[in-house]
């Protein structure tokens, strides 16, 4: 498993505002959208392409286009939805699937409650959107769900990550013979006793959409 922390002043600038408790939900959503696009630029460096012959106004040439099958973008509901537009801005021709997972706040284990994905993901590159890599259980379960259906390359895009979550992710996925990469804006200090990232930015779902509904 590879962890890539995006070291860029614009990423740090936008993340700082996201962390600020004074930032309201509309501003939080807008900045998340912008930040995800920056992260997606790094996350898609290994996106598969194929050569294509074209003709410019001057001469024939050879370029590239996204290979078939197209990449699959998978936001983890509900907070991952706040990252979808920023990702699709960079990959507008990608397909989108949805995976609903919720963390039990007592056991910190993840459970799947909804999914809208192809039954066969053989040969597919998948990009998972999950704002917080905290305990790692939810993301590990999501990646396992995708690889069980045949996905052969998975990249997770997270706004923040905690060291404990990365360790859990690597442990839970150690038997996978599939490349897994995590792209994040920052590696924070630790988790607190409730499993929240410190210093973090709070509950991403609540800050994106308000306090109604599940995580």
NORZIJO-V77870 format. One record per backbone hydrogen bond with DSSP energy under -0.5 kcal/mol. NH is the residue of the N-H (numbers start at 0). CO is the residue of the C=O. If there is no record, write none. Layout:
NH_CO, NH_CO
//
This chain:
1_179, 3_1, 3_181, 4_2, 5_3, 5_183, 6_4, 7_5, 11_7, 12_8, 13_9, 14_10, 15_11, 16_12, 17_13, 18_14, 19_15, 22_19, 27_23, 28_24, 29_25, 30_26, 31_27, 32_28, 33_29, 34_30, 35_31, 36_32, 37_33, 38_34, 39_35, 40_36, 41_37, 42_38, 43_39, 44_41, 46_43, 49_64, 51_62, 53_60, 55_58, 60_53, 62_51, 64_49, 66_47, 71_124, 72_70, 72_94, 73_126, 74_72, 74_96, 75_128, 76_74, 76_98, 78_214, 79_75, 80_77, 81_78, 82_79, 83_80, 84_80, 86_82, 87_83, 88_84, 89_85, 89_86, 90_86, 93_90, 94_70, 96_72, 97_115, 98_74, 99_113, 100_76, 100_98, 101_110, 103_101, 103_108, 104_102, 107_103, 110_101, 112_99, 113_99, 115_97, 120_118, 120_148, 122_149, 123_120, 125_123, 125_152, 126_71, 127_125, 127_154, 128_73, 129_127, 129_156, 132_130, 132_159, 133_131, 139_135, 140_136, 141_137, 142_138, 143_139, 144_140, 145_141, 146_142, 147_143, 148_144, 148_145, 149_146, 150_145, 151_123, 152_123, 153_178, 154_125, 155_180, 156_127, 157_155, 157_182, 158_130, 159_130, 160_185, 161_132, 162_187, 165_161, 166_162, 167_163, 168_164, 169_165, 170_166, 171_167, 172_168, 173_170, 175_172, 178_151, 180_153, 181_1, 182_155, 182_180, 183_3, 183_181, 184_157, 184_158, 187_160, 187_185, 188_197, 189_197, 191_195, 194_191, 197_189, 203_201, 206_202, 207_203, 208_204, 209_205
//
